[in-house]
């Protein structure tokens, strides 16, 4: 069991079929101030053996509401909650 602190609220998570990768999508919370600008959303993938991110978090224009990893962790798909 691990606690992973995030700047944005997590809206979706996915674990690869082999358990090696954990992906999550984040979305903007309320109360953002000009002194601490944040993206609307972000996607990140963690290697669960080392408990380290595989790459820097990818910022996206809208909050992430769904995310999925392929069974081997080689492919990632996510959906943003666009207001349009």
Buried (B, 14 or more C-beta within 10 A) or exposed (E): EEEEEEEBEBBBEBBBEEEBBBBBBBBBEEEEEEEEEBBBBBBBBBEBEEEEEEEEBBEBEBBBBEBEBEEEBEEBEBBBBEEE
